[in-house]
Amino acid sequence: MHESSRREPDWQNWPGRPSGDEGVRNRLRALFVPTDAGDAIAELIAEHSRELESRAEELRTAVADLEQREARARELHARVEQVLREGSAELDVRHSDLVVRTTDVERREASVAGAEARVEERARALGAVELKAAALERREHALREREQALAHREQALRDREGELERRESEVAESSRAQPADIPPEAGHLAFAIDDGYRLLERDGVAPDAGDMVDLDGAPHRCVRVTLSPYPDDRRRCAVFERIPAQ
């Protein structure tokens, strides 16, 4: 330390070194003297200033754009709310109309279901009537066939009766020509008319017209008594018809 204190006065008293006040003034003067480094700093500051102004301008532009977007968003929001209100009102109207139409459709469906049930019932009744009509038609057809068969049988019976009458007349003429030598008790013939024609030989006296006789277990009524259809037969022939079951 003693050496530094001894050297410092020597340094301050070095020839050509300015005094303390002058050194201070020189240092202050050097601060205000332009240098190349100061120009670079100023240029850098100016460049940063221009960049800041450009960014500020961009920020102002962005803020203005955001404000315009917010204004459009508010306008769009207001329009959306208006459309929603109008749509809600329209939906309420449509819902009311839909409720009315649904009620009407349900009523019409119930009416149609009732009509279908009535139609189905009438169809069943008509089917039953058609079945009865078909059955009646079949019965009528069978009846017509039976009537035709009966008519044929009646015609055949009339033809047979005509043949019997003709033969009776022939037999009568032959009986008048020949004496009756066979007694009535010798037997008689039974001509039965039922499902067909049968000629039976029976013992005993021939029944009178109107008498009831059982032939093969079935009741028959004597219609008349005539001569035998056989040639040269002197026996009597009783014509019977079958009595229908009650």
Secondary structure, 3 states (H helix, E strand, C coil): CHHHHHHHHHHHCCCCCCCHHHHHHHHHHHHHCCCHHHHHHHHHHHHHHHHHHHHHHHHHHHHHHHHHHHHHHHHHHHHHHHHHHHHHHHHHHHHHHHHHHHHHHHHHHHHHHHHHHHHHHHHHHHHHHHHHHHHHHHHHHHHHHHHHHHHHHHHHHHHHHHHHHHHHHHHHHHHHHCCCCCCHHHCEEEEEECCCEEEEEECCCCCCCCCEEEECCEEEEEEEEEECCCCCCCCEEEEEEECCCC
